[in-house]
């Protein structure tokens, strides 16, 4: 009986495992890729430059290639913020404002007007004059954008494209609908209709513009603190005596821990 059973089982068809299509391995950038990227940047005499050796680090156990992805994403993000900041600084330094209220009634009654913020002084003083509620809204919006950005798959430290930002419209955990995307909010860029060579060229232009904007906004802020910045310190920018790197200022002492933060700053 055992022999018969074994013989029968021996002729039973083997279970066929489902065929799984292997996924393509994520492409990670190397130092060689960065050197090639800089060769195509169109900026003469610079090339690949990493005097502090950041590209050889292993940040947060990402590995060398994951660290390069982290650094590339950080550069693009800082460049985009700097481009917006540079344009904003120039606009506010010239007193260009919206003609309506930032808080209060729809017709401006018992409210803070944008013109009131502009009257505070230069762009840095204008930021200090923004109501605390407005600063908190901006801070929470930045936090939300960071959360959405980190959901991109694959992640930029694991082979994802540095600088890529997922769709805000399609993100499921936002409490209310968002009609615009963060990147190309009005759909004018037509990314889907571009070939890869055009996309690569535009990405390189963005990197160059972002780097220049980071130098520009830092130069404007430095000049507003009274530092000698060739080409900028002679513009007559309003001087600022506050703390540039502080998100909150003395006008926000009604918020928890702000006064303690300011007291700690005065110790130095």
Buried (B, 14 or more C-beta within 10 A) or exposed (E): EEEEEEEEEEEEEEEEEEEEEEEEEEEBBEBEBBBEBBEEBEBEEEEBEEEEEEBEBEBEEBBBBBBBBBBBBEBBBBBBBBBEBBEBBBEBBEEEBEEEBBBEEEEBEEBBBBBBBBEBBBBBBBBBBBBBEBBBEEEEEEEBEEEBBEEBEBBBBBBBBBBBBBEBEEEEEEEEEBEEBBBEEEEEEEEEEEEEEEEEBEBBEBBEBBBBBBEBBBBBBBBBBEEEBEEBBEEEBEEBEBBEEBBBBEBBBEBEEBBEBBEEEEEE
